[in-house]
Structure formats: structure tokens, C-alpha cells
């Protein structure tokens, strides 16, 4: 299974549109255009097909975690209890 296949399957499973994937990648400061993204979803024999590299898939997965869970809390915030006055 290629990175392109993984990206396609996640897009379908999570019902994501191309503009949503671009926004998810922006959450991790990775910029990509919708046309560049569309090249990953083409058939392998298409002249404008591009392979999805490890870096793009890794950034998408990291952005997806932020998109679904929210950003990580800063160090020291996780275990603190708020003191009520």
C-alpha cells in the first residue's frame, strides 16, 4: 500500500474535501495548493500523477491529530488542577 493509497483511504473514511486537507496541513505549518494535492489522488498512469512522499503524509497525520483532538497543552498544564478561591 502506497502513501497515496493511505491518503486516499483517509480522505474517503473521514469524508474530507481537498480544501479541508489543505487546512489540516496548515495546522502544522505545511503549505500545499489544492492542485498539488489533487495530483496525489490521480491514477498512477495519469501524466500529472505525483507520489505522496513520507513528509507530506507525516505532516497530514500530525495535522489530523490536531484537527481531531485539538492542540497539545503546554508543558506543565496537563496535570494541574485549578484552585478555586
Buried (B, 14 or more C-beta within 10 A) or exposed (E): EEBBEBBBEBBEEEEBEBEEBBEBBEBBEBEBEEEEBEBBBEEEEEEEEBEBEEEBBEBBBBBBBEBEEEEEEEEEEEEEEEEEE
